């Protein structure tokens, strides 16, 4: 569970703190990604995803780093889109992590995958580390705020 505070002004102009809390179930409900109900999103046989990489035209060492440049062009674009949309990195977009390759494997094989659990795990990890990096997902956070506080006033000048 992630807890935070949203500050808003009441009708008297006073600041009022509203408690924001959400968990994986809230993320699944709000984002509507069609995730699986599995608590562990990373259970994919190594044999399955390494075999799939070969079918996707992977040219690197099968036990080495997974660079998107080592795939054929159509899959390279898919990997590029998934990495930019779902990765928690701010750079080094050429190499993909294990969980991104698991997501891509599930997309290609049309298998369910719990993407919301991965999002929540990284947000929780970053929040516990004492950093403000969980704000790396501003759209997700804004959707959670909008879901819990329907009457929250929006200011277009406030970015």
Secondary structure, 3 states (H helix, E strand, C coil): CEEEEEEEECCCCCEEEEEEEECHHHHHHHHCCCCCCCCCCCCCCHHHHHHHHHHCCCCCCCCCCEEHHHCCHHHHHHHHHHHHHHCCCCCCCCEECHHHHHHHHHHHHCCCCCHHHHHHHHHHHHHHCCCCHHHHHHHHHHHHHHHHCCCCCCCCCCC
